[in-house]
Amino acid sequence: MFVQAVVSGLLIGSVYSLVSMGLSLVFGVLDIINFAHGALMSVAMYAAFVLVRSYGIDPYVAMLVTIPLLFIIGVVIQATIINPVMDAPLHNQLLLTLGLALFIQNLLLVLFSGTPRSIELPYASGALALGPLAIDFPLRIFGAVVTLPKAIAFIVSLLLAGGLFLLMQRTPLGTAIRAAAQDPEGAELVGIDVRRIYLITFGIGAASVGAAGSLILPFFFVSPTAGETFNIIAFVVVVLGGMGSIQGALAGGFLIGLTQELTQLFVPGSSKLIGVFALFILVLLLRPEGLFGSRT
C-alpha cells in the first residue's frame, strides 16, 4: 500500500507540476495572481472532450489542438482583460481574475450543463508495443499498479515541464522573459518589447493547462468546476516552491502529490487535502519565502 501511494503521488504530482509551472511563470513575470488558471484548465478539458466524443480524436492527439488553443485564449485574455489593470491595485487584479474564473465556469455550465462527464480509452489495458518491446498494462511496479493513462500523463508532463524549463533557461525568448521579470524598465532599454513578452508569457501559462487538460481527461471527470481542484493545489504548490520559481513549482508538484496520497494512506477516510494544507501551513511558518524562494 505504501509503494502504491508513493507511485500514485509521483504520477499525479507530474501533472500538478505542469499546471503549477504555468501559474508560477505568470506570477513571476507579470506579478499577477491568476485565479482563472483552473477555469482555463476546464476549458481545455472540455475542448479535448468535444474532440474525443464528436470527432473521435485521441485525447493525446487532441493536445495538438488544446495547447495552441489555450495559448491563443491566454494571449487574448492578457491583451484585452489583464493588460489594462497591470498597474492597478492588487485587490483590483485579484477581483478581475476571480470574476473571469466565475464567468468562464458559468459559460461552460450554460454550454455543457453541470453533469460530470468522462471518456474511456479503448487501449487503456492490454499490451503496448514499443518497437520490439511489448509492455502489458496495468503495469505492476513492486506491487504498485500503474495504468496506461497515468503513465502517459506522467511521461508527457515531465517532457513538457522539462521543455518549459529549457525554454526559460536556454533560449533567447527565455532570456527575454527573465529580463522582463527582473527589470521591465531595463529590458525595454535594451530593446525588449515587454508588452509582447507579457502576452507570450500569459499564453504559455494558459498553454500549460491546455496540455494538462488533455492529459488528465482519460482518468478524471470533466465539469465546469473540474479545474478548480487543480487550481487550489497549484496555488499551494507555487507558494511552497517559492512565488515565481519554476524549479520550485516542478519540485512542489511532486511533493504535494506524494503528500496527498500518503495522507489518504495514513489517515483513511480523510480528505487528501488535509495533509496538503498541513504541509502548506508548516512551510509558511518555517520558510515563508518557499522552498526555492526566488523569482523567475
ABEGO torsion letter per residue (X at the ends): XAAAAAAAAAAAAAAAAAAAAAAAAAAAAAGBBBAAAAAAAAAAAAAAAAAAAAAGBBAAAAAAAAAAAAAAAAAAAAAAAAAAAAABBAAAAAAAAAAAAAAAAAAAAAAAEABBBBBBBAAABEBBBBEABBBBOBBBBGGBBBBAAAAAAAAAAAAAAAAAAAAAAABAAAAAAAAAAABAAAAAAAGBBAAAAAAAAAAAAAAAAAAAAAAAAAABBBBAAAAAAAAAAAAAAAAAAEBGBAAAAAAAAAAAAAAAAAAAAABBGBBAAAAAAAAAAAAAAABAAEAAGBBX
